[in-house]
Amino acid sequence: MSHVVVIGAGQAGSSCVAKLRNGGFEGRVTLIGSEPALPYQRPPLSKAYLLGDMPLERMFLRPDSFYTDNTIDVRTGQTVTAIDTASQTVTVGDEVLEYTDLVLTTGSAPRRLPAAIGGDLDGVFTVRDLADVDMMAPWCKSGKTALIVGGGYIGLEAAAVCCKLGLNVVLVEMADRILQRVAAAETSNYFRDLHQSHGVDLREGVGLTRLIGDGTVSGAELTDGTTLDVDVVIVGVGISPGTELAEAAGITIDNGIATDAQGRTSAPHVWAAGDCASFPYRGDRIRLESVPNAIDQAECVAENIMGAEKDYVARPWFWSDQYDVKLQIAGLNTGYDRVVTRDGGVAKSFWYYAGDRLLAVDAANDPRAYMIGKRLIEAGKSADPAVVADPGGDLKALLK
Ligand SMILES: Cc1cc2nc3c(=O)[nH]c(=O)nc-3n(C[C@H](O)[C@H](O)[C@H](O)COP(=O)(O)OP(=O)(O)OC[C@H]3O[C@@H](n4cnc5c(N)ncnc54)[C@H](O)[C@@H]3O)c2cc1C
């Protein structure tokens, strides 16, 4: 009997096994995850769940009964320690499981601050899983001071939540501006203003030299020579793809577990999807860290295991919630040479172009701009910058 083993019970792993069953796969399906919980959604970890606005029950992607009803053997709290691609087996605890197809959905791990600069002090956290946030929550109390290290989306979302919880918030970003890696200066400016208007002490071009504390963090020394008293530190300095297991098995790694267009890795019958996988995209190779990618790519792999021979067509989109702002991003802005701003007051959007080609849109509280931008990008159409820049310009007409 065929047996699909999926390593990593997160967003991609859960989507893959669901798609296998929805697609009529009748063989054995085993989903193995290190975390004690059933697969859950991560985005609320730095948003509603950290704020205390979302109960644990609403975090789960699918109820327990889904896995039972679909005869999916979910093993939580178990870590796969080795893959043998020659014998087509994986080792989990004392057990060796045979697979006919293996899917790697091992996600990613947050970069941590080195212990040498205080990264291992109590009160220093990353935001990756439920355990992180459950441990962090009691430290995030009104009147305390939080230092957020890193001005990417996770750091900014954590800053917004800490503000809402009544903490004093200092955010340091080593680069010249927040969101430098992922967005244009226009988007950075928008979010800088937003955070400063909520009282965040936002310092750009300033890094962390070291954290100070005797067992528990109590202060921070910054690269500009200033020192701060802090009660809690949240670190959002990026992630590394979960490639170790694949690498040890001799599978090709290239900024993640390298796959072909259909999700196959360099080893026969081994596939990868989600945060851990890099795949061909417009003549290049990319890795996306987002929920929509994890779902779509994992479903594509499931279909290909069932014989579809389908290339994965990525339609990148992303979102971020900060205070009362919902940012929606369509497309990838890599290679942009100019940005056109559409300023509709509360609704603002930033449109990225390479020459005449529309690449991406960052839309803040502007679902219409997001939706139209997304449809244009996916259809390979551009958008007249004059219409975009005019807040009264008819965006919908661009779709014709
Ligand atoms: C705080 C936070 C906020 C985010 N916000 C957004 C957002 O607003 N929008 C958005 O699109 N994306 C967001 N993301 C990103 C999104 O959550 C990820 O891209 C998505 O979860 C990736 O899914 P995945 O299945 O690839 O990895 P994961 O969901 O990380 O799952 C991987 C799982 O594999 C397990 N695993 C790893 N190795 C092994 C092993 N050897 N054996 C067994 N199990 C193993 C891990 O423990 C983990 O549970 C956010 C992420 C975080 C952390």
Ligand as a Chemical Component Dictionary entry (heavy atoms), coordinates in Angstrom:
data_LIG
# 
_chem_comp.id                   LIG 
_chem_comp.type                 NON-POLYMER 
_chem_comp.pdbx_formal_charge   0 
_chem_comp.three_letter_code    LIG 
# 
loop_
_chem_comp_atom.comp_id 
_chem_comp_atom.atom_id 
_chem_comp_atom.alt_atom_id 
_chem_comp_atom.type_symbol 
_chem_comp_atom.charge 
_chem_comp_atom.model_Cartn_x 
_chem_comp_atom.model_Cartn_y 
_chem_comp_atom.model_Cartn_z 
_chem_comp_atom.pdbx_ordinal 
LIG C1  C1  C 0 4.294  35.393 14.306 1  
LIG C2  C2  C 0 4.062  35.107 12.864 2  
LIG C3  C3  C 0 3.174  35.913 12.130 3  
LIG C4  C4  C 0 2.961  35.662 10.788 4  
LIG N1  N1  N 0 2.077  36.434 10.104 5  
LIG C5  C5  C 0 1.784  36.151 8.810  6  
LIG C6  C6  C 0 0.797  36.891 8.097  7  
LIG O1  O1  O 0 0.220  37.833 8.613  8  
LIG N2  N2  N 0 0.520  36.517 6.826  9  
LIG C7  C7  C 0 1.142  35.463 6.216  10 
LIG O2  O2  O 0 0.854  35.148 5.063  11 
LIG N3  N3  N 0 2.105  34.748 6.866  12 
LIG C8  C8  C 0 2.423  35.074 8.140  13 
LIG N4  N4  N 0 3.374  34.347 8.818  14 
LIG C9  C9  C 0 4.116  33.303 8.091  15 
LIG C10 C10 C 0 3.346  32.010 8.031  16 
LIG O3  O3  O 0 2.795  31.688 9.281  17 
LIG C11 C11 C 0 4.290  30.904 7.549  18 
LIG O4  O4  O 0 4.745  31.280 6.267  19 
LIG C12 C12 C 0 3.581  29.566 7.476  20 
LIG O5  O5  O 0 3.192  29.146 8.760  21 
LIG C13 C13 C 0 4.514  28.529 6.862  22 
LIG O6  O6  O 0 3.939  27.271 6.946  23 
LIG P1  P1  P 0 4.853  25.948 6.959  24 
LIG O7  O7  O 0 3.915  24.814 7.083  25 
LIG O8  O8  O 0 5.809  26.023 5.865  26 
LIG O9  O9  O 0 5.698  26.068 8.296  27 
LIG P2  P2  P 0 5.202  26.037 9.810  28 
LIG O10 O10 O 0 3.796  26.543 9.913  29 
LIG O11 O11 O 0 6.259  26.752 10.559 30 
LIG O12 O12 O 0 5.212  24.489 10.202 31 
LIG C14 C14 C 0 6.378  23.732 10.225 32 
LIG C15 C15 C 0 6.241  22.707 11.328 33 
LIG O13 O13 O 0 7.200  21.693 11.118 34 
LIG C16 C16 C 0 7.635  21.213 12.374 35 
LIG N5  N5  N 0 8.901  20.488 12.201 36 
LIG C17 C17 C 0 10.089 20.987 11.782 37 
LIG N6  N6  N 0 11.023 20.009 11.749 38 
LIG C18 C18 C 0 10.419 18.866 12.149 39 
LIG C19 C19 C 0 10.859 17.516 12.328 40 
LIG N7  N7  N 0 12.116 17.166 12.088 41 
LIG N8  N8  N 0 9.977  16.598 12.769 42 
LIG C20 C20 C 0 8.682  16.949 13.020 43 
LIG N9  N9  N 0 8.210  18.215 12.869 44 
LIG C21 C21 C 0 9.065  19.154 12.433 45 
LIG C22 C22 C 0 7.744  22.498 13.169 46 
LIG O14 O14 O 0 7.759  22.236 14.553 47 
LIG C23 C23 C 0 6.501  23.252 12.713 48 
LIG O15 O15 O 0 5.412  22.967 13.559 49 
LIG C24 C24 C 0 3.616  34.579 10.159 50 
LIG C25 C25 C 0 4.503  33.779 10.898 51 
LIG C26 C26 C 0 4.733  34.028 12.232 52 
LIG C27 C27 C 0 5.672  33.168 13.016 53 
# 
loop_
_chem_comp_bond.comp_id 
_chem_comp_bond.atom_id_1 
_chem_comp_bond.atom_id_2 
_chem_comp_bond.value_order 
_chem_comp_bond.pdbx_ordinal 
LIG C1  C2  SING 1  
LIG C2  C3  SING 2  
LIG C2  C26 DOUB 3  
LIG C3  C4  DOUB 4  
LIG C4  N1  SING 5  
LIG C4  C24 SING 6  
LIG N1  C5  DOUB 7  
LIG C5  C6  SING 8  
LIG C5  C8  SING 9  
LIG C6  O1  DOUB 10 
LIG C6  N2  SING 11 
LIG N2  C7  SING 12 
LIG C7  O2  DOUB 13 
LIG C7  N3  SING 14 
LIG N3  C8  DOUB 15 
LIG C8  N4  SING 16 
LIG N4  C9  SING 17 
LIG N4  C24 SING 18 
LIG C9  C10 SING 19 
LIG C10 O3  SING 20 
LIG C10 C11 SING 21 
LIG C11 O4  SING 22 
LIG C11 C12 SING 23 
LIG C12 O5  SING 24 
LIG C12 C13 SING 25 
LIG C13 O6  SING 26 
LIG O6  P1  SING 27 
LIG P1  O7  DOUB 28 
LIG P1  O8  SING 29 
LIG P1  O9  SING 30 
LIG O9  P2  SING 31 
LIG P2  O10 DOUB 32 
LIG P2  O11 SING 33 
LIG P2  O12 SING 34 
LIG O12 C14 SING 35 
LIG C14 C15 SING 36 
LIG C15 O13 SING 37 
LIG C15 C23 SING 38 
LIG O13 C16 SING 39 
LIG C16 N5  SING 40 
LIG C16 C22 SING 41 
LIG N5  C17 SING 42 
LIG N5  C21 SING 43 
LIG C17 N6  DOUB 44 
LIG N6  C18 SING 45 
LIG C18 C19 SING 46 
LIG C18 C21 DOUB 47 
LIG C19 N7  SING 48 
LIG C19 N8  DOUB 49 
LIG N8  C20 SING 50 
LIG C20 N9  DOUB 51 
LIG N9  C21 SING 52 
LIG C22 O14 SING 53 
LIG C22 C23 SING 54 
LIG C23 O15 SING 55 
LIG C24 C25 DOUB 56 
LIG C25 C26 SING 57 
LIG C26 C27 SING 58 
# 
